[in-house]
Amino acid sequence: MENIIRKIRMYYPVSDEALEALVCLFKRFVFPEKTTIIHAGKQDRKVYFIEKGITRSFVLHNGKQITTWFSKEGDAACGSWDLYRNKAGFEYVETLEETTAYSVSIVQLNELYRSYIDLANWMRVLQQENFLRLQDIHIRRLNWSAKERYEHLIKECPELFQRVNLGYIASFLGITQQSLSRIRANGHFLT
């Protein structure tokens, strides 16, 4: 669980005692590539912490999959409505390669927050950072060209281009795969 613990402590100095309490609740899963672990419209009261592998979150719009997020080693994946509203959500999460993940129920996680303030603060900081990242993505989609969004993503997350289908990356950037291919063909291939 080295990747998970490293990422938790990157966001907040969680005590060994609190981490032990969290880790004791973990259930280990190894999901094959292309496994949907969270389904839209179906309540899933778990958070998955990724030790090895990568997932993508997506929504369906007019029958098309729109990629909204990628989670990799050390990240958490869950349905936001499950986590915050105790309702079935609108998003799917699927693995893009074989993925080792540890789950904990949202109920148990909420109980830990009451017992360990450092865990509660870690989750607050994590969600704050995710909110700011989503806000940045939204603003970039409104104000930046497709080329600028591509260049920013390749600078911030170059490993995605080695591990993720370009169609999913194009969808995440809010462009067609053909537009992404044109950007890359015009000398903007920075990897």
Sequence and secondary structure as in RCSB ss.txt:
>XXXX:A:sequence
MENIIRKIRMYYPVSDEALEALVCLFKRFVFPEKTTIIHAGKQDRKVYFIEKGITRSFVLHNGKQITTWFSKEGD
AACGSWDLYRNKAGFEYVETLEETTAYSVSIVQLNELYRSYIDLANWMRVLQQENFLRLQDIHIRRLNWSAKERY
EHLIKECPELFQRVNLGYIASFLGITQQSLSRIRANGHFLT
>XXXX:A:secstr
 HHHHHHHHHHS   HHHHHHHHTT EEEEE TT EEE TTS   EEEEEEE EEEEEEEETTEEEEEEEEETT 
EE  HHHHHHSS  S EEEESS EEEEEEEHHHHHHHHHH HHHHHHHHHHHHHHHHHHHHHHHHHHHS HHHHH
HHHHHH TTHHHHS HHHHHHHHTS HHHHHHHIIIII   
